Amino acid sequence: MTGYLQVYTGDGKGKSTAAFGLALRARGAGLNVQLIQFIKNKAYPEIAMLEGMGVAVRQFGRGLLFGRPPGEEDFAAAREGLAAVENAFETTETDVLILDEINVALELGLVEEEAFLTLMDKRPAGMEVICTGRRAPEFLLELADLVTEMRAVKHYFQAGVPARTGIEK
């Protein structure tokens, strides 16, 4: 099987959700899936379900960066995340690797472009890699084999509806 580099980006809802749907499909087909989350550090409801399906989940973050600049602990967590990606590339156990919020980590400088590109050069030919998050950098869009942009057209957040458990969080 040829592995491709997919990117899900944009300001609309559904980037991680699309990647998790792909994980569901891949596990159903007997593929080994690993999820590496950058920035995030909470036990989101989907994590338990993914783990229950046999998806290996690892988080490397201190939480969302709304309203605060990244600190040294954020950079250290991102470096650990990159090391986990490199480890996944060196083993033959992973067929699908989801790098959740890597686009944001790249945009914020938590992951440096050169380090990421060097790592992508080590990607096994048969491994599917999915990168999610807003504001995917141009170099990643050019490198990718597939790019999907989620575009916000209308969202009930604009009417003051908070994130709902099981739907947005």
Summary of the structure (lengths in Angstrom):
residues: 169
radius of gyration: 15.4
end to end distance: 33.8
largest distance: 47.2
contacts: 499
relative contact order: 0.25
helix: 38%
strand: 18%
